[in-house]
Amino acid sequence: MTTFGTLLQIVFDLAGWRDYFVMVGGGSAALTGLVFVAMTLHLEDIVHHPVHRHRARTILTGLTAVFLRCGLVLMGGQGRQAIAIEIIGVLVVVEVILYRSLVEAIRTNDRGVFVRGVGSFATLVVEQIGALILFAGPTWGLYIVAVGMLSSFVFMVTGAWLLLVGVESSQAPQETSA
């Protein structure tokens, strides 16, 4: 007869997470490439506008960091504590970049930038909480990591869309006057 503890061990086995991290890591790598190309096509507009620059910086950082975290989790021979430390370490770097970028972008008085920045920070903190739980022992902390990671995708993908729309809308007046 199976005990509850044995059942939990089967359900929350770290190896069972391989497909999730392969899918999310691959998806983030693909999105990073697409966003990078789109940004390259509008580089001058992005460089000269603080909100566009903030969005570009944080989207590329966020997507790259998801790829890195997935890659680190997939490295063989690691225990849950090593994985948790790696996740937290990458997240701290992302939070510093997001904070510094947000401080610059907030000066434009764009309330949406502030609200989205707080939301992005919240997803990173959720992920860190999951990593701390994983570090403490229960592998179900990975579910919380996953929720934070997938939630951050909402901010990154919508941020990429807002960036492209913002760049195009700032170009529209220039094209009509020419």
N, C-alpha and C positions, 0 to 999 in steps of 0.2 A: 504494500500500500504506500502511496506517495504522500509524503508529509508536505505541509505548506512551505517549509523552508526549501525543500528539494524543488518544488514547483517554482518558487521564486528564482532559484538558481537557474532553472531552465529558461524561464521567461526573460530574465535580465542578464543572460550570458553576453559578455562583451563581443564575442565572435559573431553573434547574431546581428550586430550593428554594421558589419562590413558593407553590405549592400547600400545601406542608408548613406554612409560616408562616401562611398564611391559615387553614388548618384549625385549627392549634393556637391561634392568636390568637383566632379566633372561639369556639372551645370554651372557652378560659379566660374570655372576656368573659361567655359564657352562664353558666358555673359561678359566676363572681363575683356575678352578679345573683341566682342562686338561693340561694347561700350568704348573701348580704347579707339577703335576705328572711327566710330561716330564722333568722338571728341576730337580726334585728329583733323577731321574735316571742318571743324568749327573752332580750331585752336585759338585763333586771334580773338574771337569774341569771348571765349572762355577766360583767357588770360587777362583781359581788360575789365572784367566785371566781377566784383567780389562774391556775389551770390553764386554765379556760374562757377567760379574758381573753387568755392567751398563745396558745391555739389560734385564737381568733377573729382576733387581730391578725396572726398569721403566715400564716394561710390567706388572708385578704383581701390582705395584702401580697404573698404569693407569687403568687396568681392575677392580681392587677393587674400585677405585674412581668412575668409571662409575656406578658400582653397588650401591655405596653409594649415589651418586647424584640422581639416579633413585628412590631409596628407600625414600630419603628425599622429593622428589617431590610428591611421592605417599602418603605421610603422610597426613591424613585428617585434615580439619579445618585450613589450612594455606592460607594466602593470597599470592598474587603474590610477594610482597616485601619480605616476609619471605623466599619464595622459591628462589628468586634471591640471597639473602644474603647467604643462605645455599650453593647454587651452587658456588658462588664466593669464599666462605670460603674453600670449598673442593678443588677448583682449585688452590688457593694460596698454599695450602699444597703440592699439586702435583707439582706445578711449583718449589717450593723450593727443593723438592726431586730430580726432573729432573735436575735442575741446578747443584746441588751438585754432582750428579752422573755424569753428563756430563763433569764437570771440571776434575774429576778423569779420565774418559775415553778418553778425548781429548789428554791427555799426551802420548797416544800411537801413535799419529800422524795418526790416521785412519780418513781420510777426510769424509768418509761416516757417521761416528758417528756424526760428527759435523753437516753435512747437515740434517740428520734425526732428530737430536736434535732441530735444528731451525724449521724444519717442525712440530715437535711435539708441540713446544712452540706456534707456529702460530695457531694450532687447539685449544689450550687452551685459547689463547687470543680471538679468534673468539667466543668461547663459553662464555667467560666473557663479551664480548660486548653484546651478546644476553641477558645475565642475567641483565646487566645494563639497557638495553632497557626495559626489563620486569619490573625491579624495578621502572622505570620512568612511567610506565603505560601500554603501548601497549603490549598485550599478544603475538603479533606476534614476539616478541623477542625470544619466544620459538623456532621458526623456525631457528633462527640463532644459538641458543643453540644446536638444533638437528644437524645442519650442522657441527658444531664444534665437537660434540660428535661422530658422525658417521665418520667424517674425522680422528679423533684420532684412531678409530678402524683400519683404513688402516695402520697406523704406528705401532700399537700394534701387529696386526696379522702378518704383514710382518717382524716386529722385532722378533717375536717368531720364525718365519721360519728361519731368518738369524742366530738367536741364535743356533737353533738346527743344522743347516748346519755347522755353525762355530765350534760347539763342535765336531761334527762327523768328520770334516776335520782335526781338531787338533788331534783326536784320530787315524786317519788312519796311519800316519807315525809310531806311537807307535806300532800298531798291526803288521805292516809289518816287523818291526825290531825284534819282539819277536819270 
